Amino acid sequence: MAGEIGKLFAYKNNTFAIIRPFKTLSQTEEERDYLRHLPPAAGFLIRAELGQSVLAVPFTSIISHIVTHLVFLPGLPSQYLHVIPLS
């Protein structure tokens, strides 16, 4: 899952991140995702839109920072992000 960290807060000696995940791909979009068949270090595609859900995630569960760049898939109207893990 990739998302945007909005806030951090502490509760009972733990730190949590409030995260809004990016929208996942539809089945049609997944079929066009040229990165799905490559090793995980190559990254993956997600929609370039934040979803409506909000998650409280323990900060210790965040395992990677990411870098993204905008991608367009021919014949599909949405914009996508190529998500590349940095660690």
N, C-alpha and C positions, 0 to 999 in steps of 0.2 A: 504494500500500500504506500502511496505517496500522498503527502498532504502539506498543508501550510500551517505552521505553528502560529497561533494567534496570541496566546498568553501562556505564562507559566504561573503556577501557584504552589504553595507549600501546604501540606495537610498531614498532621501527625508524623513529623520528621521525614516525610517523603515529598519529592517534587514531582509535579504533574504538568504535562503540556496539554493545552486545549488545541486540538487539531481538526481542521476541516479537510477531509480527503478530497482529492480530485475525482471526477467522475470516471468510472471504468468504461472500457470499450464494449460496444455491442458485439454480438456474435459475428456480424458482417464485417465490422471493423477489425476484430481479432483475426479474421481470415486474411486481411490485407496487411497485418502487422508483420513486416519483414524481419523484425528483431526477435520474435517469439522462438525461433529455431536456433538462435545463437546462444553462447554461454551467458550466464547472468551478468557478467561484467560488461556486456555490450549494452545493457539497459533494456528498457521496454517503453512502449507507447501508452499514454493515457490521454483522455480528453483534456483540453486546455480550459477546463471549467471546474470550479469548485462545486462539490455537492452541497446538499442542504444539511447533512448530518454533521454533528459535532461530537468529537470523542475526547474523553479525558484519559490520557495515556501516561503511565508512569515514565518519568524521564529516562530511567534505566532501560526501558524497552525500546528506546529509539536507537537503532543500530547503525544508522548511516546518514550522512548529509548527502545531498544530491545536487547535481547541476542539470539544468534543463535547457533545451532550445526548441523553438517552434518548428513544427513539421506540418506539411500539407500532404494528404494522400490523394492522388488523382481520382476523380470521380466521386469523392466523398465531401460533403459540405462543411464538416466540422474542422476545427483547428486542433492539433494534437501537440503534446509535449513529448519529446524524447527524453526520458529520465535516465540519468547515468549515475549510479552510486559512486561515491568518492572514497568509501572505505569498506 
